[in-house]
Amino acid sequence: MVLAPLKYSRSLLRECLRTARRVEVDVTRVKSLEELEKLNEGLLLILGEDKDVLKALHYVKSRDMLILGVSKTENNSFLMETTVERLDDALRAFSKKEYSVEYSSRLKAVVDSVETPYALNELAIFPRKSATILEYSLYINGEFVWRDIGDGLIVSTPVGSTAYALSTGGPIIHPHAKVVSIVPVNSLNLTRRPLVAPLESIIEIRDIVSNSACEVIVDGGYRIRTVNQVMVKKGEDAGFIRLSDALLARRLEKKARMSIDISSLPPSAKLILKVLEYEGALTQKDIVKKTMLPARTVRHALAILVGNNFVRKRPLIRDPRQDLYYIEAK
């Protein structure tokens, strides 16, 4: 078993290693995420939250390197299979081969000849500066589909269809379906709708024009600037360890219910919510820097999110004059 090299608290790390020794499972620790690219098979243990799984999967190339997500507490994570408290039972079940493997499709992109990491959720194209429109042409397998003007474009996997893409009007896709969804964000063409294409399709976004520099964002974390063209294609699947027969309908219902709750939020609040989900706790100053939204817009959006219990805040320990905004684990 390999422990993903992410930032863990000492107490959490000690507890994990003690549990592994107790059930007689050998743990290998690698020094950097880049080392994960060389691993071809085995079990990768990821402690933390969904964002930690997404980050680690940028470096996992092989579908035979199975993922076991372990959350710190019972929360709203969708990629985590168990908790630290139940890690003992999870490792025993893995040792006895009492588990199933769920393979999830991933995407990868070539941005102006530079290849991106794999995306488990989505690849998004947006101008770096907020409130700036993007103009582009969409091609699928070399065939012209549309020329559009809007805030951006999201290409989503089935797993990602219930993430960012859903909040921008995309469809919910069965996680085992071999398709991708292409979701225009706030198109100026009112007839423009999301498009579902086969997973094997070669999707090209060409002739990109904007008054701001544009970038491709992989799973809300990795960013790379694009000048003219982005090509998206199928990547290597990711294999997740499943220890229980949780009903698919229940998982989809949970995501759909959450999307309904946030559907009435203004775009700025949705963006900040997504940034906090991926980045973790941030100050207002950090949020302004990462979203490039005006400070006044950020203050207003945070007031809405806090008032509706989507986001919590607490004083920053090193500077009590500032507040730290975060999504509370439930």
C-alpha positions in Angstrom: 0.0 0.0 0.0 1.3 3.5 -0.9 0.4 6.6 1.1 -0.2 9.6 -1.1 2.4 12.3 -0.3 0.0 15.1 0.7 0.1 17.4 3.7 -1.2 15.5 6.7 -1.2 16.4 10.4 1.2 14.4 12.5 -1.6 12.9 14.6 -3.6 11.8 11.5 -0.5 10.3 10.0 0.5 8.4 13.2 -3.1 7.0 13.5 -3.1 5.8 9.9 0.3 4.1 10.2 -0.7 2.5 13.6 -3.8 1.1 12.0 -1.9 -0.3 9.0 0.6 -2.1 11.4 -2.3 -3.5 13.4 -3.8 -5.2 10.4 -0.4 -6.1 9.1 -0.5 -4.0 5.9 2.9 -2.7 4.7 2.8 1.1 4.0 5.2 2.7 1.5 5.6 6.5 1.6 6.8 8.3 -1.5 8.4 11.8 -1.2 6.6 13.6 -4.0 3.5 13.4 -6.1 5.6 13.0 -9.2 6.7 9.6 -8.0 3.1 8.4 -8.4 3.5 8.5 -12.2 5.9 5.6 -12.0 3.6 3.3 -10.0 1.8 0.7 -12.2 -0.3 -1.2 -9.7 -1.2 -1.6 -6.1 -3.3 0.4 -3.6 -3.0 4.2 -3.1 -4.3 5.5 0.2 -5.4 9.1 0.1 -6.3 10.8 3.4 -8.3 14.1 3.4 -11.0 15.4 1.2 -12.2 15.1 -2.4 -9.8 17.8 -3.5 -6.9 15.7 -2.2 -8.1 12.8 -4.4 -8.3 15.1 -7.4 -4.8 16.4 -6.8 -3.2 13.0 -6.4 -5.0 11.6 -9.5 -3.3 14.3 -11.6 -0.2 12.1 -11.2 -1.6 8.6 -11.3 -1.3 7.2 -14.8 -2.3 3.5 -14.4 -5.8 2.2 -14.0 -4.3 -0.7 -12.0 -3.2 1.7 -9.2 -6.4 1.5 -7.2 -7.6 4.4 -5.1 -8.9 4.2 -1.5 -10.1 7.6 -0.3 -10.2 8.0 3.5 -11.9 11.1 4.9 -11.1 12.6 8.3 -14.7 12.7 9.4 -18.2 11.8 8.1 -18.8 14.5 5.5 -20.1 15.3 2.1 -17.2 13.8 0.2 -18.2 11.8 -2.9 -14.8 10.3 -3.7 -14.0 9.0 -0.2 -15.0 5.4 0.5 -14.3 5.3 4.3 -13.2 7.3 7.3 -10.1 7.3 9.5 -12.3 5.8 12.2 -13.2 2.8 9.9 -9.8 2.4 8.3 -9.1 -0.7 10.2 -12.1 -2.5 8.7 -11.4 -1.1 5.3 -7.8 -2.5 5.2 -8.9 -5.9 6.5 -11.5 -6.0 3.8 -8.9 -5.1 1.2 -6.5 -7.8 2.5 -9.3 -10.4 2.2 -10.2 -9.1 -1.3 -13.7 -8.3 0.0 -14.2 -5.3 -2.3 -15.1 -4.3 -5.8 -13.4 -1.8 -8.2 -15.3 1.0 -9.9 -13.6 2.4 -12.9 -14.2 6.1 -13.7 -13.4 7.8 -17.0 -10.9 10.5 -17.2 -10.0 13.2 -19.7 -6.7 14.8 -20.8 -6.1 17.8 -22.9 -3.4 19.1 -25.2 -3.2 22.9 -24.8 -1.2 24.5 -27.6 1.0 21.3 -27.8 1.4 21.0 -24.0 -0.3 18.0 -22.4 -2.3 18.5 -19.1 -2.7 16.1 -16.2 -5.7 13.7 -16.3 -9.0 15.2 -15.2 -11.4 13.1 -13.2 -14.2 15.8 -13.1 -13.7 18.3 -15.8 -11.6 20.5 -18.0 -12.8 24.1 -18.1 -11.8 27.0 -20.3 -12.2 30.5 -19.0 -10.7 33.9 -19.3 -8.4 34.7 -16.3 -10.2 38.0 -15.7 -13.7 37.8 -14.4 -16.6 39.4 -16.2 -14.8 38.8 -19.5 -16.3 36.9 -22.4 -14.7 34.1 -24.4 -15.3 33.4 -28.1 -14.4 30.0 -29.6 -15.2 27.4 -32.2 -16.1 23.8 -31.2 -15.2 20.8 -33.3 -15.9 17.1 -32.6 -13.9 14.6 -34.6 -12.9 17.3 -37.0 -16.5 18.4 -37.7 -17.5 22.0 -36.9 -20.3 22.1 -34.3 -20.7 25.8 -33.3 -19.1 29.2 -32.8 -20.0 30.6 -29.4 -19.6 33.6 -27.2 -20.0 33.3 -23.4 -18.3 33.1 -20.1 -16.5 29.8 -20.9 -16.8 26.1 -21.7 -16.7 22.9 -19.6 -15.9 19.4 -20.8 -17.0 17.0 -18.2 -16.7 13.3 -17.4 -19.7 11.3 -16.1 -18.3 11.7 -12.5 -17.8 15.4 -13.1 -21.3 15.8 -14.5 -22.6 16.2 -10.9 -19.9 18.7 -10.0 -19.1 22.1 -11.6 -20.9 21.2 -14.9 -24.2 20.5 -13.1 -24.2 24.0 -11.5 -23.9 25.6 -14.9 -26.8 23.7 -16.5 -25.2 20.4 -17.5 -27.0 17.0 -17.4 -26.5 14.3 -14.7 -24.8 11.4 -16.4 -24.7 7.8 -15.2 -21.2 7.2 -13.9 -20.7 4.1 -16.1 -21.8 5.8 -19.3 -19.1 6.1 -21.9 -19.8 9.7 -22.8 -18.7 13.3 -22.0 -20.8 16.4 -21.7 -19.8 19.7 -23.3 -21.4 22.6 -21.4 -21.3 26.2 -22.6 -21.3 28.6 -19.6 -23.6 31.6 -19.9 -23.7 31.6 -23.7 -25.0 34.8 -25.3 -26.9 32.5 -27.7 -30.0 31.7 -25.7 -30.6 28.5 -27.8 -27.2 27.0 -26.9 -27.6 23.9 -24.8 -25.2 21.3 -23.3 -24.0 18.6 -25.7 -23.3 14.9 -24.9 -20.7 13.2 -27.1 -19.1 9.7 -27.1 -16.2 9.3 -24.7 -13.8 8.4 -27.6 -14.5 11.7 -29.4 -11.7 14.1 -30.1 -13.0 17.5 -28.9 -11.3 20.6 -30.2 -11.7 24.2 -29.0 -10.2 26.4 -31.7 -9.8 30.1 -32.6 -10.0 31.2 -28.9 -10.5 35.0 -28.6 -10.9 37.1 -25.5 -9.9 40.5 -24.1 -8.2 38.6 -21.3 -5.6 35.8 -21.2 -7.5 32.5 -21.1 -6.6 29.3 -19.3 -7.5 25.6 -19.1 -8.4 24.5 -15.5 -8.1 20.8 -14.7 -10.4 19.7 -11.8 -10.4 23.2 -10.3 -6.7 23.0 -9.4 -4.1 22.7 -12.2 -4.1 25.7 -14.6 -2.3 26.3 -17.9 -2.6 29.3 -20.2 -4.0 28.7 -23.7 -3.4 31.0 -26.7 -5.4 29.4 -29.6 -6.3 25.8 -29.4 -7.3 23.0 -26.9 -7.8 19.4 -27.8 -9.6 17.1 -25.3 -9.6 13.3 -25.5 -10.1 10.2 -23.4 -7.5 9.5 -20.7 -6.7 6.4 -18.7 -9.5 5.3 -16.3 -9.1 5.6 -12.5 -10.0 2.6 -10.4 -11.7 3.2 -7.0 -12.0 0.7 -4.2 -15.7 0.2 -3.2 -16.3 -1.6 0.1 -20.1 -1.3 0.2 -23.0 -1.6 -2.2 -24.1 2.0 -1.8 -27.1 2.5 -4.1 -26.2 4.6 -7.2 -29.6 6.3 -7.0 -28.9 7.5 -3.5 -25.5 9.0 -4.6 -27.1 10.8 -7.5 -30.0 12.0 -5.5 -27.6 13.5 -2.9 -25.7 15.4 -5.7 -28.9 16.5 -7.4 -30.3 17.8 -4.1 -27.2 19.8 -3.4 -27.3 21.3 -6.9 -30.9 22.4 -6.4 -29.8 24.2 -3.2 -27.2 26.2 -5.0 -29.1 26.8 -8.2 -30.5 30.1 -7.0 -27.1 31.5 -6.0 -25.5 34.3 -8.1 -22.6 33.3 -10.4 -20.1 34.9 -8.1 -21.2 32.9 -5.1 -21.2 29.7 -7.1 -17.6 30.4 -8.2 -16.5 31.2 -4.6 -18.2 28.0 -3.4 -16.3 26.0 -6.0 -13.0 27.6 -5.1 -13.5 26.9 -1.4 -14.4 23.3 -2.2 -11.2 22.8 -4.2 -8.8 25.0 -2.2 -10.0 24.6 1.4 -10.3 27.5 3.9 -9.4 30.9 2.5 -9.4 34.5 3.7 -11.4 37.2 1.8 -8.1 38.5 0.4 -7.2 35.0 -0.8 -10.6 34.6 -2.5 -10.2 37.9 -4.3 -6.8 36.9 -5.6 -7.9 33.4 -6.8 -11.2 34.4 -8.4 -10.1 37.8 -9.7 -13.5 39.1 -8.6 -13.8 42.7 -7.3 -13.5 42.9 -3.5 -17.0 44.3 -3.2 -18.4 41.4 -5.2 -16.6 38.9 -3.0 -17.9 40.5 0.2 -21.5 40.4 -1.1 -21.2 36.8 -2.3 -19.6 35.7 1.0 -22.5 37.3 2.9 -25.0 35.3 0.9 -23.0 32.0 1.3 -22.6 32.5 5.1 -26.2 33.7 5.5 -27.5 30.5 3.8 -25.1 28.2 5.7 -23.2 27.1 2.6 -20.0 28.5 4.1 -18.7 29.1 7.7 -16.3 31.6 9.0 -14.0 32.0 11.9 -11.3 34.5 12.9 -7.8 33.9 11.4 -5.5 32.8 14.3 -2.5 34.8 13.1 -4.6 37.9 12.4 -8.0 38.1 14.3 -8.9 41.1 12.1 -9.4 38.7 9.2 -11.9 35.9 8.9 -11.2 32.5 7.4 -14.0 31.1 5.2 -14.5 27.4 4.8 -17.0 24.6 3.9 -17.9 22.7 7.1 -17.6 18.9 6.9 -20.9 17.3 7.7 
